[in-house]
C-alpha cells in the first residue's frame, strides 16, 4: 500500500514538472487567467482649461459739474459791470473698459479604463 501511494505521488510530481510552463514559452508572470484585473489599466485625462477674454467696466461713466464764476468788466465810465453770470458747466466722462483674462475649466479630469497590450507573445497574457 505504501508503495502504491508513493508511486502515485511521484507520478503526479513528474507530470507537473513535465508540463510546459510559461517560463518555457518565453512568458513570465502569465498565469493570470482571463478575465484578469490587469487586462485594463486606468488612464487619467487631466482637466482641460481655456483662457477666456472678457470686457469689464473699470469705472462707470459720470458727469462732473464745474462752477464758472461770474465775469465782470470795467466799462468806459469807471464802473464795473457783470458781463456773464455765475454758472455751471457739465463735463461728461465716458465709462472706462478693460479686457480681463481668466482661465476656466472646460472639462474635468476623467478616468477611463483602456485595454493593455499582452505582456508576452507565447501565452497571450
Secondary structure, DSSP 8 states (H G I E B T S, - for coil): -HHHHHHHHHHHHHHHHHS--TTTTT-SS----SS-TTSEEEEEE--EEEEEEEEEEEE--EEEEEEE--EEEEETTTEEEEEE--EEEEEEE--EEEEEEEEEEEE--EEEEEE---S-TTT--
